Amino acid sequence: MLAIRNSANHSPIMRQLIPAVLALVGTAASFAVTATPVRAADANAYYSVTLAAPVAKPAKLMLGDVLWNCAGDTCSAGQDTARPVVVCTKLAAKVGTINRFSTPKGELAAEEIARCNTPKG
């Protein structure tokens, strides 16, 4: 059988120690959650782009509300609200010809890439 203890039998030290231990555990747990490092933007990239020619040096470009990270012949960014071909066109105007443009839903087709690389006049 399980014996139920009366809280009156607990010493005053135990009644003070239990809440203190619980507070310490709660503080440690909340610190562990907030102290975890933030992932790099590229780890959560929505767009992945391969350029025809590498950029001269790593660059961060702000196009609309989206921050692009470009290095070598690749660029990546979070999701924009525009259609992928529109986003591709904006990026191509800044960094040059794009060979591949992909999202988690798939890559742009060859005709969309051609339209992306056509300068707007």
Secondary structure as UniProt FT lines:
FT   HELIX           7..9
FT   HELIX           12..34
FT   HELIX           41..44
FT   STRAND          47..51
FT   STRAND          59..63
FT   TURN            64..65
FT   STRAND          66..71
FT   TURN            72..73
FT   STRAND          74..77
FT   HELIX           84..95
FT   STRAND          98..103
FT   TURN            104..105
FT   STRAND          106..107
FT   HELIX           110..117
//
